[in-house]
Amino acid sequence: MRLLKPSTAVLVGLVMTASPAAAQAPATVSPADLAFEAGQWALAIDEYRKLTAADPADAISWLRIAQAQRGLNQFALALETLQTAREAFAPEAMVELERARNLMALDQTDAALRALEASEHLGLRALASLDDASEFEALRSNATFQRVYRAVRRRVFPCEGIAAARDFDFWVGTWEVRLEDGTLVGHNTVSRRDGGCAILESWSGAGGSSGTSINYYQPSRDQWRQIWTGSNGTLIDISGGLSDGVMQLEGTIEYVAQDRIEAFRGTWTLLEDGRVRQHFEEFSLVAQDWQTWFDGYYRLTSSP
């Protein structure tokens, strides 16, 4: 294998990383940002004006001044400052969002909706602002606002719009898990996470074992994948998908203590009574056949 000579930039980066002074230097936060984060609007404006006086092209400081002015109910003044921020090339989507908030506060609903539409077209991702901004309360049922909101949400949480990413939802919930004979073997909490892009499993065995799996749909492969780690040293990596209402995943199981890897597969089946059957099988090289590794029945104790 031929080793490549690292670039000068890489070498400089390594030296800087290794420097004790660089490692110990604390991150600095400007007084303007501290005041802004504390909601001390007047103080924040004064501090940001010091920054814009030193650098009139400081677009973010202009944007923050406008936001602080809105916090002080200086809506018309905030609109003027937003124009300055725009000329300094502040993020256009945020400028339009701020314009919409101020325009709504000034009862200019039509202009506010146009600003919101412009903000979305410019790639707005500030979903929390759409959720939390009090200025938009009167717009919640407005068709234009709802259209903008859906578009921004799709941008922030794209997995919510992928039908196959919901295939494993029947497994989401808080469960008690028993064997077919009724023996309690553990409890499992399965939750949708990360905007619907992942399903997280947290297992607590009756005997004290634990385990965690991350499950996610891969659009590029049109398949689901589960990666599991267990306290007893089992590592599972299986992939597949939903077929005839049954989630079927296949791959390998690795036993850390034994330094051994075997073929492995699992199925999840939603039963008519609302339980979910989880059936794992391992391929036996001795028997040359699949043998049951675990066969458990999930009973829902708490809905998602």
C-alpha positions as protocol buffer text, in pm:
chain_id: "A"
residue {
  index: 1
  type: MET
  ca { x: 0 y: 0 z: 0 }
}
residue {
  index: 2
  type: ARG
  ca { x: 140 y: 343 z: -98 }
}
residue {
  index: 3
  type: LEU
  ca { x: 129 y: 602 z: 176 }
}
residue {
  index: 4
  type: LEU
  ca { x: 42 y: 955 z: 72 }
}
residue {
  index: 5
  type: LYS
  ca { x: 239 y: 1248 z: 208 }
}
residue {
  index: 6
  type: PRO
  ca { x: 11 y: 1465 z: 422 }
}
residue {
  index: 7
  type: SER
  ca { x: -55 y: 1814 z: 295 }
}
residue {
  index: 8
  type: THR
  ca { x: 85 y: 2124 z: 465 }
}
residue {
  index: 9
  type: ALA
  ca { x: -265 y: 2211 z: 585 }
}
residue {
  index: 10
  type: VAL
  ca { x: -300 y: 1871 z: 751 }
}
residue {
  index: 11
  type: LEU
  ca { x: 40 y: 1905 z: 920 }
}
residue {
  index: 12
  type: VAL
  ca { x: -48 y: 2250 z: 1047 }
}
residue {
  index: 13
  type: GLY
  ca { x: -377 y: 2117 z: 1177 }
}
residue {
  index: 14
  type: LEU
  ca { x: -198 y: 1837 z: 1362 }
}
residue {
  index: 15
  type: VAL
  ca { x: 45 y: 2081 z: 1519 }
}
residue {
  index: 16
  type: MET
  ca { x: -236 y: 2310 z: 1628 }
}
residue {
  index: 17
  type: THR
  ca { x: -431 y: 2017 z: 1771 }
}
residue {
  index: 18
  type: ALA
  ca { x: -130 y: 1900 z: 1965 }
}
residue {
  index: 19
  type: SER
  ca { x: -49 y: 2248 z: 2099 }
}
residue {
  index: 20
  type: PRO
  ca { x: -118 y: 2266 z: 2476 }
}
residue {
  index: 21
  type: ALA
  ca { x: -205 y: 2635 z: 2447 }
}
residue {
  index: 22
  type: ALA
  ca { x: -460 y: 2566 z: 2174 }
}
residue {
  index: 23
  type: ALA
  ca { x: -608 y: 2275 z: 2369 }
}
residue {
  index: 24
  type: GLN
  ca { x: -649 y: 2488 z: 2681 }
}
residue {
  index: 25
  type: ALA
  ca { x: -776 y: 2805 z: 2516 }
}
residue {
  index: 26
  type: PRO
  ca { x: -1140 y: 2855 z: 2615 }
}
residue {
  index: 27
  type: ALA
  ca { x: -1401 y: 2931 z: 2352 }
}
residue {
  index: 28
  type: THR
  ca { x: -1492 y: 3301 z: 2362 }
}
residue {
  index: 29
  type: VAL
  ca { x: -1849 y: 3429 z: 2351 }
}
residue {
  index: 30
  type: SER
  ca { x: -1905 y: 3794 z: 2271 }
}
residue {
  index: 31
  type: PRO
  ca { x: -2090 y: 4015 z: 2522 }
}
residue {
  index: 32
  type: ALA
  ca { x: -2342 y: 4079 z: 2244 }
}
residue {
  index: 33
  type: ASP
  ca { x: -2424 y: 3712 z: 2209 }
}
residue {
  index: 34
  type: LEU
  ca { x: -2445 y: 3662 z: 2585 }
}
residue {
  index: 35
  type: ALA
  ca { x: -2690 y: 3950 z: 2617 }
}
residue {
  index: 36
  type: PHE
  ca { x: -2894 y: 3824 z: 2322 }
}
residue {
  index: 37
  type: GLU
  ca { x: -2915 y: 3471 z: 2460 }
}
residue {
  index: 38
  type: ALA
  ca { x: -3029 y: 3613 z: 2797 }
}
residue {
  index: 39
  type: GLY
  ca { x: -3302 y: 3818 z: 2631 }
}
residue {
  index: 40
  type: GLN
  ca { x: -3139 y: 4147 z: 2740 }
}
residue {
  index: 41
  type: TRP
  ca { x: -3247 y: 4316 z: 2420 }
}
residue {
  index: 42
  type: ALA
  ca { x: -3134 y: 4675 z: 2482 }
}
residue {
  index: 43
  type: LEU
  ca { x: -2790 y: 4564 z: 2598 }
}
residue {
  index: 44
  type: ALA
  ca { x: -2763 y: 4325 z: 2302 }
}
residue {
  index: 45
  type: ILE
  ca { x: -2841 y: 4607 z: 2059 }
}
residue {
  index: 46
  type: ASP
  ca { x: -2573 y: 4829 z: 2215 }
}
residue {
  index: 47
  type: GLU
  ca { x: -2313 y: 4551 z: 2197 }
}
residue {
  index: 48
  type: TYR
  ca { x: -2400 y: 4449 z: 1840 }
}
residue {
  index: 49
  type: ARG
  ca { x: -2381 y: 4812 z: 1730 }
}
residue {
  index: 50
  type: LYS
  ca { x: -2022 y: 4817 z: 1853 }
}
residue {
  index: 51
  type: LEU
  ca { x: -1955 y: 4522 z: 1622 }
}
residue {
  index: 52
  type: THR
  ca { x: -2127 y: 4679 z: 1321 }
}
residue {
  index: 53
  type: ALA
  ca { x: -1940 y: 5005 z: 1384 }
}
residue {
  index: 54
  type: ALA
  ca { x: -1615 y: 4811 z: 1351 }
}
residue {
  index: 55
  type: ASP
  ca { x: -1746 y: 4606 z: 1059 }
}
residue {
  index: 56
  type: PRO
  ca { x: -2050 y: 4749 z: 875 }
}
residue {
  index: 57
  type: ALA
  ca { x: -2068 y: 4428 z: 669 }
}
residue {
  index: 58
  type: ASP
  ca { x: -2129 y: 4212 z: 978 }
}
residue {
  index: 59
  type: ALA
  ca { x: -2458 y: 4071 z: 850 }
}
residue {
  index: 60
  type: ILE
  ca { x: -2533 y: 3846 z: 1145 }
}
residue {
  index: 61
  type: SER
  ca { x: -2495 y: 4131 z: 1393 }
}
residue {
  index: 62
  type: TRP
  ca { x: -2742 y: 4338 z: 1189 }
}
residue {
  index: 63
  type: LEU
  ca { x: -2983 y: 4046 z: 1189 }
}
residue {
  index: 64
  type: ARG
  ca { x: -2947 y: 4007 z: 1565 }
}
residue {
  index: 65
  type: ILE
  ca { x: -3011 y: 4379 z: 1617 }
}
residue {
  index: 66
  type: ALA
  ca { x: -3334 y: 4345 z: 1422 }
}
residue {
  index: 67
  type: GLN
  ca { x: -3436 y: 4043 z: 1630 }
}
residue {
  index: 68
  type: ALA
  ca { x: -3362 y: 4231 z: 1952 }
}
residue {
  index: 69
  type: GLN
  ca { x: -3564 y: 4528 z: 1827 }
}
residue {
  index: 70
  type: ARG
  ca { x: -3856 y: 4292 z: 1767 }
}
residue {
  index: 71
  type: GLY
  ca { x: -3809 y: 4172 z: 2124 }
}
residue {
  index: 72
  type: LEU
  ca { x: -3857 y: 4534 z: 2233 }
}
residue {
  index: 73
  type: ASN
  ca { x: -4172 y: 4565 z: 2017 }
}
residue {
  index: 74
  type: GLN
  ca { x: -3989 y: 4809 z: 1785 }
}
residue {
  index: 75
  type: PHE
  ca { x: -4139 y: 4641 z: 1480 }
}
residue {
  index: 76
  type: ALA
  ca { x: -4110 y: 4924 z: 1224 }
}
residue {
  index: 77
  type: LEU
  ca { x: -3751 y: 4992 z: 1329 }
}
residue {
  index: 78
  type: ALA
  ca { x: -3675 y: 4620 z: 1304 }
}
residue {
  index: 79
  type: LEU
  ca { x: -3796 y: 4620 z: 942 }
}
residue {
  index: 80
  type: GLU
  ca { x: -3555 y: 4901 z: 860 }
}
residue {
  index: 81
  type: THR
  ca { x: -3268 y: 4712 z: 1025 }
}
residue {
  index: 82
  type: LEU
  ca { x: -3359 y: 4397 z: 832 }
}
residue {
  index: 83
  type: GLN
  ca { x: -3308 y: 4589 z: 509 }
}
residue {
  index: 84
  type: THR
  ca { x: -2958 y: 4679 z: 627 }
}
residue {
  index: 85
  type: ALA
  ca { x: -2900 y: 4314 z: 715 }
}
residue {
  index: 86
  type: ARG
  ca { x: -3014 y: 4213 z: 367 }
}
residue {
  index: 87
  type: GLU
  ca { x: -2773 y: 4459 z: 205 }
}
residue {
  index: 88
  type: ALA
  ca { x: -2494 y: 4307 z: 416 }
}
residue {
  index: 89
  type: PHE
  ca { x: -2594 y: 3964 z: 274 }
}
residue {
  index: 90
  type: ALA
  ca { x: -2754 y: 3815 z: 583 }
}
residue {
  index: 91
  type: PRO
  ca { x: -2924 y: 3478 z: 519 }
}
residue {
  index: 92
  type: GLU
  ca { x: -3219 y: 3571 z: 297 }
}
residue {
  index: 93
  type: ALA
  ca { x: -3452 y: 3306 z: 437 }
}
residue {
  index: 94
  type: MET
  ca { x: -3406 y: 3436 z: 792 }
}
residue {
  index: 95
  type: VAL
  ca { x: -3446 y: 3797 z: 681 }
}
residue {
  index: 96
  type: GLU
  ca { x: -3782 y: 3713 z: 521 }
}
residue {
  index: 97
  type: LEU
  ca { x: -3892 y: 3511 z: 824 }
}
residue {
  index: 98
  type: GLU
  ca { x: -3812 y: 3806 z: 1051 }
}
residue {
  index: 99
  type: ARG
  ca { x: -3994 y: 4040 z: 814 }
}
residue {
  index: 100
  type: ALA
  ca { x: -4299 y: 3816 z: 839 }
}
residue {
  index: 101
  type: ARG
  ca { x: -4293 y: 3825 z: 1219 }
}
residue {
  index: 102
  type: ASN
  ca { x: -4269 y: 4203 z: 1229 }
}
residue {
  index: 103
  type: LEU
  ca { x: -4532 y: 4251 z: 960 }
}
residue {
  index: 104
  type: MET
  ca { x: -4775 y: 4029 z: 1150 }
}
residue {
  index: 105
  type: ALA
  ca { x: -4710 y: 4234 z: 1463 }
}
residue {
  index: 106
  type: LEU
  ca { x: -4803 y: 4543 z: 1259 }
}
residue {
  index: 107
  type: ASP
  ca { x: -5126 y: 4373 z: 1136 }
}
residue {
  index: 108
  type: GLN
  ca { x: -5000 y: 4351 z: 777 }
}
residue {
  index: 109
  type: THR
  ca { x: -5114 y: 3994 z: 725 }
}
residue {
  index: 110
  type: ASP
  ca { x: -5096 y: 3977 z: 344 }
}
residue {
  index: 111
  type: ALA
  ca { x: -4743 y: 4118 z: 338 }
}
residue {
  index: 112
  type: ALA
  ca { x: -4643 y: 3878 z: 617 }
}
residue {
  index: 113
  type: LEU
  ca { x: -4772 y: 3579 z: 420 }
}
residue {
  index: 114
  type: ARG
  ca { x: -4578 y: 3691 z: 112 }
}
residue {
  index: 115
  type: ALA
  ca { x: -4264 y: 3717 z: 324 }
}
residue {
  index: 116
  type: LEU
  ca { x: -4326 y: 3370 z: 464 }
}
residue {
  index: 117
  type: GLU
  ca { x: -4363 y: 3225 z: 114 }
}
residue {
  index: 118
  type: ALA
  ca { x: -4042 y: 3397 z: 7 }
}
residue {
  index: 119
  type: SER
  ca { x: -3866 y: 3258 z: 313 }
}
residue {
  index: 120
  type: GLU
  ca { x: -3974 y: 2904 z: 227 }
}
residue {
  index: 121
  type: HIS
  ca { x: -3867 y: 2941 z: -138 }
}
residue {
  index: 122
  type: LEU
  ca { x: -3527 y: 3056 z: -12 }
}
residue {
  index: 123
  type: GLY
  ca { x: -3483 y: 2729 z: 180 }
}
residue {
  index: 124
  type: LEU
  ca { x: -3604 y: 2813 z: 531 }
}
residue {
  index: 125
  type: ARG
  ca { x: -3524 y: 2545 z: 791 }
}
residue {
  index: 126
  type: ALA
  ca { x: -3624 y: 2733 z: 1110 }
}
residue {
  index: 127
  type: LEU
  ca { x: -3916 y: 2505 z: 1193 }
}
residue {
  index: 128
  type: ALA
  ca { x: -3900 y: 2591 z: 1563 }
}
residue {
  index: 129
  type: SER
  ca { x: -3964 y: 2957 z: 1481 }
}
residue {
  index: 130
  type: LEU
  ca { x: -4276 y: 2865 z: 1287 }
}
residue {
  index: 131
  type: ASP
  ca { x: -4387 y: 2651 z: 1581 }
}
residue {
  index: 132
  type: ASP
  ca { x: -4310 y: 2897 z: 1858 }
}
residue {
  index: 133
  type: ALA
  ca { x: -4349 y: 3249 z: 1717 }
}
residue {
  index: 134
  type: SER
  ca { x: -4646 y: 3412 z: 1888 }
}
residue {
  index: 135
  type: GLU
  ca { x: -4689 y: 3644 z: 1588 }
}
residue {
  index: 136
  type: PHE
  ca { x: -4807 y: 3348 z: 1381 }
}
residue {
  index: 137
  type: GLU
  ca { x: -5084 y: 3234 z: 1617 }
}
residue {
  index: 138
  type: ALA
  ca { x: -5349 y: 3401 z: 1403 }
}
residue {
  index: 139
  type: LEU
  ca { x: -5215 y: 3222 z: 1095 }
}
residue {
  index: 140
  type: ARG
  ca { x: -5220 y: 2862 z: 1216 }
}
residue {
  index: 141
  type: SER
  ca { x: -5531 y: 2774 z: 1016 }
}
residue {
  index: 142
  type: ASN
  ca { x: -5434 y: 2983 z: 713 }
}
residue {
  index: 143
  type: ALA
  ca { x: -5385 y: 2772 z: 398 }
}
residue {
  index: 144
  type: THR
  ca { x: -5072 y: 2960 z: 291 }
}
residue {
  index: 145
  type: PHE
  ca { x: -4914 y: 2928 z: 634 }
}
residue {
  index: 146
  type: GLN
  ca { x: -4994 y: 2557 z: 646 }
}
residue {
  index: 147
  type: ARG
  ca { x: -4843 y: 2505 z: 301 }
}
residue {
  index: 148
  type: VAL
  ca { x: -4525 y: 2687 z: 408 }
}
residue {
  index: 149
  type: TYR
  ca { x: -4514 y: 2491 z: 732 }
}
residue {
  index: 150
  type: ARG
  ca { x: -4546 y: 2154 z: 555 }
}
residue {
  index: 151
  type: ALA
  ca { x: -4271 y: 2245 z: 309 }
}
residue {
  index: 152
  type: VAL
  ca { x: -4033 y: 2352 z: 585 }
}
residue {
  index: 153
  type: ARG
  ca { x: -4112 y: 2042 z: 789 }
}
residue {
  index: 154
  type: ARG
  ca { x: -4037 y: 1818 z: 488 }
}
residue {
  index: 155
  type: ARG
  ca { x: -3704 y: 1993 z: 454 }
}
residue {
  index: 156
  type: VAL
  ca { x: -3615 y: 1949 z: 822 }
}
residue {
  index: 157
  type: PHE
  ca { x: -3760 y: 1598 z: 864 }
}
residue {
  index: 158
  type: PRO
  ca { x: -3742 y: 1431 z: 521 }
}
residue {
  index: 159
  type: CYS
  ca { x: -3795 y: 1080 z: 659 }
}
residue {
  index: 160
  type: GLU
  ca { x: -4150 y: 1171 z: 760 }
}
residue {
  index: 161
  type: GLY
  ca { x: -4236 y: 1185 z: 391 }
}
residue {
  index: 162
  type: ILE
  ca { x: -4100 y: 837 z: 307 }
}
residue {
  index: 163
  type: ALA
  ca { x: -4377 y: 578 z: 334 }
}
residue {
  index: 164
  type: ALA
  ca { x: -4136 y: 286 z: 384 }
}
residue {
  index: 165
  type: ALA
  ca { x: -3981 y: 464 z: 682 }
}
residue {
  index: 166
  type: ARG
  ca { x: -4306 y: 390 z: 868 }
}
residue {
  index: 167
  type: ASP
  ca { x: -4297 y: 13 z: 803 }
}
residue {
  index: 168
  type: PHE
  ca { x: -4169 y: -65 z: 1151 }
}
residue {
  index: 169
  type: ASP
  ca { x: -4412 y: 161 z: 1338 }
}
residue {
  index: 170
  type: PHE
  ca { x: -4614 y: -138 z: 1459 }
}
residue {
  index: 171
  type: TRP
  ca { x: -4319 y: -221 z: 1687 }
}
residue {
  index: 172
  type: VAL
  ca { x: -4310 y: 125 z: 1847 }
}
residue {
  index: 173
  type: GLY
  ca { x: -4427 y: 134 z: 2208 }
}
residue {
  index: 174
  type: THR
  ca { x: -4345 y: 17 z: 2560 }
}
residue {
  index: 175
  type: TRP
  ca { x: -4374 y: -359 z: 2593 }
}
residue {
  index: 176
  type: GLU
  ca { x: -4346 y: -652 z: 2829 }
}
residue {
  index: 177
  type: VAL
  ca { x: -4196 y: -956 z: 2658 }
}
residue {
  index: 178
  type: ARG
  ca { x: -4286 y: -1314 z: 2740 }
}
residue {
  index: 179
  type: LEU
  ca { x: -4210 y: -1658 z: 2603 }
}
residue {
  index: 180
  type: GLU
  ca { x: -4491 y: -1863 z: 2450 }
}
residue {
  index: 181
  type: ASP
  ca { x: -4549 y: -2033 z: 2787 }
}
residue {
  index: 182
  type: GLY
  ca { x: -4601 y: -1696 z: 2956 }
}
residue {
  index: 183
  type: THR
  ca { x: -4261 y: -1661 z: 3122 }
}
residue {
  index: 184
  type: LEU
  ca { x: -4165 y: -1295 z: 3156 }
}
residue {
  index: 185
  type: VAL
  ca { x: -3823 y: -1241 z: 2997 }
}
residue {
  index: 186
  type: GLY
  ca { x: -3795 y: -864 z: 2991 }
}
residue {
  index: 187
  type: HIS
  ca { x: -3924 y: -523 z: 2896 }
}
residue {
  index: 188
  type: ASN
  ca { x: -3859 y: -325 z: 2580 }
}
residue {
  index: 189
  type: THR
  ca { x: -3906 y: 42 z: 2495 }
}
residue {
  index: 190
  type: VAL
  ca { x: -3914 y: 110 z: 2121 }
}
residue {
  index: 191
  type: SER
  ca { x: -3940 y: 470 z: 2006 }
}
residue {
  index: 192
  type: ARG
  ca { x: -3930 y: 669 z: 1684 }
}
residue {
  index: 193
  type: ARG
  ca { x: -3641 y: 916 z: 1691 }
}
residue {
  index: 194
  type: ASP
  ca { x: -3461 y: 1173 z: 1480 }
}
residue {
  index: 195
  type: GLY
  ca { x: -3759 y: 1302 z: 1291 }
}
residue {
  index: 196
  type: GLY
  ca { x: -3878 y: 955 z: 1198 }
}
residue {
  index: 197
  type: CYS
  ca { x: -3543 y: 852 z: 1048 }
}
residue {
  index: 198
  type: ALA
  ca { x: -3469 y: 599 z: 1322 }
}
residue {
  index: 199
  type: ILE
  ca { x: -3633 y: 359 z: 1564 }
}
residue {
  index: 200
  type: LEU
  ca { x: -3446 y: 311 z: 1891 }
}
residue {
  index: 201
  type: GLU
  ca { x: -3487 y: -6 z: 2098 }
}
residue {
  index: 202
  type: SER
  ca { x: -3390 y: -20 z: 2465 }
}
residue {
  index: 203
  type: TRP
  ca { x: -3408 y: -371 z: 2612 }
}
residue {
  index: 204
  type: SER
  ca { x: -3405 y: -463 z: 2981 }
}
residue {
  index: 205
  type: GLY
  ca { x: -3393 y: -836 z: 3048 }
}
residue {
  index: 206
  type: ALA
  ca { x: -3556 y: -995 z: 3351 }
}
residue {
  index: 207
  type: GLY
  ca { x: -3220 y: -1145 z: 3446 }
}
residue {
  index: 208
  type: GLY
  ca { x: -3035 y: -812 z: 3438 }
}
residue {
  index: 209
  type: SER
  ca { x: -2916 y: -810 z: 3078 }
}
residue {
  index: 210
  type: SER
  ca { x: -2956 y: -504 z: 2858 }
}
residue {
  index: 211
  type: GLY
  ca { x: -2932 y: -417 z: 2493 }
}
residue {
  index: 212
  type: THR
  ca { x: -2983 y: -139 z: 2242 }
}
residue {
  index: 213
  type: SER
  ca { x: -3061 y: -139 z: 1874 }
}
residue {
  index: 214
  type: ILE
  ca { x: -3087 y: 132 z: 1612 }
}
residue {
  index: 215
  type: ASN
  ca { x: -3320 y: 57 z: 1323 }
}
residue {
  index: 216
  type: TYR
  ca { x: -3346 y: 268 z: 1011 }
}
residue {
  index: 217
  type: TYR
  ca { x: -3469 y: 263 z: 654 }
}
residue {
  index: 218
  type: GLN
  ca { x: -3211 y: 315 z: 378 }
}
residue {
  index: 219
  type: PRO
  ca { x: -3379 y: 461 z: 67 }
}
residue {
  index: 220
  type: SER
  ca { x: -3071 y: 400 z: -150 }
}
residue {
  index: 221
  type: ARG
  ca { x: -3105 y: 25 z: -85 }
}
residue {
  index: 222
  type: ASP
  ca { x: -3479 y: 15 z: -25 }
}
residue {
  index: 223
  type: GLN
  ca { x: -3423 y: -183 z: 294 }
}
residue {
  index: 224
  type: TRP
  ca { x: -3434 y: -168 z: 671 }
}
residue {
  index: 225
  type: ARG
  ca { x: -3126 y: -228 z: 883 }
}
residue {
  index: 226
  type: GLN
  ca { x: -3091 y: -316 z: 1251 }
}
residue {
  index: 227
  type: ILE
  ca { x: -2768 y: -288 z: 1445 }
}
residue {
  index: 228
  type: TRP
  ca { x: -2783 y: -433 z: 1797 }
}
residue {
  index: 229
  type: THR
  ca { x: -2538 y: -442 z: 2085 }
}
residue {
  index: 230
  type: GLY
  ca { x: -2610 y: -651 z: 2395 }
}
residue {
  index: 231
  type: SER
  ca { x: -2456 y: -651 z: 2740 }
}
residue {
  index: 232
  type: ASN
  ca { x: -2380 y: -1022 z: 2699 }
}
residue {
  index: 233
  type: GLY
  ca { x: -2148 y: -951 z: 2409 }
}
residue {
  index: 234
  type: THR
  ca { x: -2381 y: -1011 z: 2116 }
}
residue {
  index: 235
  type: LEU
  ca { x: -2352 y: -790 z: 1811 }
}
residue {
  index: 236
  type: ILE
  ca { x: -2625 y: -820 z: 1549 }
}
residue {
  index: 237
  type: ASP
  ca { x: -2629 y: -663 z: 1203 }
}
residue {
  index: 238
  type: ILE
  ca { x: -2930 y: -760 z: 991 }
}
residue {
  index: 239
  type: SER
  ca { x: -3110 y: -604 z: 694 }
}
residue {
  index: 240
  type: GLY
  ca { x: -3426 y: -662 z: 493 }
}
residue {
  index: 241
  type: GLY
  ca { x: -3775 y: -527 z: 479 }
}
residue {
  index: 242
  type: LEU
  ca { x: -4148 y: -569 z: 515 }
}
residue {
  index: 243
  type: SER
  ca { x: -4300 y: -860 z: 322 }
}
residue {
  index: 244
  type: ASP
  ca { x: -4666 y: -959 z: 351 }
}
residue {
  index: 245
  type: GLY
  ca { x: -4695 y: -759 z: 672 }
}
residue {
  index: 246
  type: VAL
  ca { x: -4393 y: -927 z: 836 }
}
residue {
  index: 247
  type: MET
  ca { x: -4063 y: -747 z: 894 }
}
residue {
  index: 248
  type: GLN
  ca { x: -3788 y: -986 z: 782 }
}
residue {
  index: 249
  type: LEU
  ca { x: -3422 y: -904 z: 844 }
}
residue {
  index: 250
  type: GLU
  ca { x: -3120 y: -1124 z: 782 }
}
residue {
  index: 251
  type: GLY
  ca { x: -2745 y: -1092 z: 839 }
}
residue {
  index: 252
  type: THR
  ca { x: -2503 y: -1197 z: 1111 }
}
residue {
  index: 253
  type: ILE
  ca { x: -2463 y: -1229 z: 1485 }
}
residue {
  index: 254
  type: GLU
  ca { x: -2121 y: -1195 z: 1645 }
}
residue {
  index: 255
  type: TYR
  ca { x: -2035 y: -1337 z: 1987 }
}
residue {
  index: 256
  type: VAL
  ca { x: -1763 y: -1120 z: 2140 }
}
residue {
  index: 257
  type: ALA
  ca { x: -1658 y: -1365 z: 2413 }
}
residue {
  index: 258
  type: GLN
  ca { x: -1634 y: -1656 z: 2170 }
}
residue {
  index: 259
  type: ASP
  ca { x: -1485 y: -1464 z: 1878 }
}
residue {
  index: 260
  type: ARG
  ca { x: -1750 y: -1626 z: 1658 }
}
residue {
  index: 261
  type: ILE
  ca { x: -1981 y: -1501 z: 1381 }
}
residue {
  index: 262
  type: GLU
  ca { x: -2287 y: -1688 z: 1256 }
}
residue {
  index: 263
  type: ALA
  ca { x: -2566 y: -1629 z: 1003 }
}
residue {
  index: 264
  type: PHE
  ca { x: -2869 y: -1480 z: 1174 }
}
residue {
  index: 265
  type: ARG
  ca { x: -3222 y: -1368 z: 1088 }
}
residue {
  index: 266
  type: GLY
  ca { x: -3530 y: -1232 z: 1257 }
}
residue {
  index: 267
  type: THR
  ca { x: -3899 y: -1168 z: 1193 }
}
residue {
  index: 268
  type: TRP
  ca { x: -4146 y: -932 z: 1359 }
}
residue {
  index: 269
  type: THR
  ca { x: -4514 y: -1017 z: 1313 }
}
residue {
  index: 270
  type: LEU
  ca { x: -4812 y: -813 z: 1429 }
}
residue {
  index: 271
  type: LEU
  ca { x: -5065 y: -1062 z: 1564 }
}
residue {
  index: 272
  type: GLU
  ca { x: -5443 y: -1022 z: 1555 }
}
residue {
  index: 273
  type: ASP
  ca { x: -5462 y: -964 z: 1931 }
}
residue {
  index: 274
  type: GLY
  ca { x: -5223 y: -666 z: 1908 }
}
residue {
  index: 275
  type: ARG
  ca { x: -4914 y: -849 z: 2030 }
}
residue {
  index: 276
  type: VAL
  ca { x: -4595 y: -862 z: 1826 }
}
residue {
  index: 277
  type: ARG
  ca { x: -4406 y: -1187 z: 1783 }
}
residue {
  index: 278
  type: GLN
  ca { x: -4029 y: -1153 z: 1754 }
}
residue {
  index: 279
  type: HIS
  ca { x: -3862 y: -1467 z: 1627 }
}
residue {
  index: 280
  type: PHE
  ca { x: -3483 y: -1491 z: 1591 }
}
residue {
  index: 281
  type: GLU
  ca { x: -3301 y: -1783 z: 1427 }
}
residue {
  index: 282
  type: GLU
  ca { x: -2933 y: -1872 z: 1399 }
}
residue {
  index: 283
  type: PHE
  ca { x: -2795 y: -2102 z: 1131 }
}
residue {
  index: 284
  type: SER
  ca { x: -2631 y: -2410 z: 1282 }
}
residue {
  index: 285
  type: LEU
  ca { x: -2330 y: -2536 z: 1089 }
}
residue {
  index: 286
  type: VAL
  ca { x: -2359 y: -2867 z: 1272 }
}
residue {
  index: 287
  type: ALA
  ca { x: -2725 y: -2926 z: 1191 }
}
residue {
  index: 288
  type: GLN
  ca { x: -2704 y: -2737 z: 862 }
}
residue {
  index: 289
  type: ASP
  ca { x: -3037 y: -2577 z: 944 }
}
residue {
  index: 290
  type: TRP
  ca { x: -3192 y: -2270 z: 1106 }
}
residue {
  index: 291
  type: GLN
  ca { x: -3258 y: -2307 z: 1479 }
}
residue {
  index: 292
  type: THR
  ca { x: -3463 y: -2082 z: 1706 }
}
residue {
  index: 293
  type: TRP
  ca { x: -3246 y: -1840 z: 1903 }
}
residue {
  index: 294
  type: PHE
  ca { x: -3530 y: -1642 z: 2063 }
}
residue {
  index: 295
  type: ASP
  ca { x: -3909 y: -1651 z: 2032 }
}
residue {
  index: 296
  type: GLY
  ca { x: -4082 y: -1377 z: 2228 }
}
residue {
  index: 297
  type: TYR
  ca { x: -4427 y: -1220 z: 2240 }
}
residue {
  index: 298
  type: TYR
  ca { x: -4461 y: -847 z: 2301 }
}
residue {
  index: 299
  type: ARG
  ca { x: -4761 y: -711 z: 2490 }
}
residue {
  index: 300
  type: LEU
  ca { x: -4811 y: -335 z: 2477 }
}
residue {
  index: 301
  type: THR
  ca { x: -4807 y: -165 z: 2817 }
}
residue {
  index: 302
  type: SER
  ca { x: -4787 y: 194 z: 2695 }
}
residue {
  index: 303
  type: SER
  ca { x: -4869 y: 342 z: 2356 }
}
residue {
  index: 304
  type: PRO
  ca { x: -4620 y: 571 z: 2177 }
}
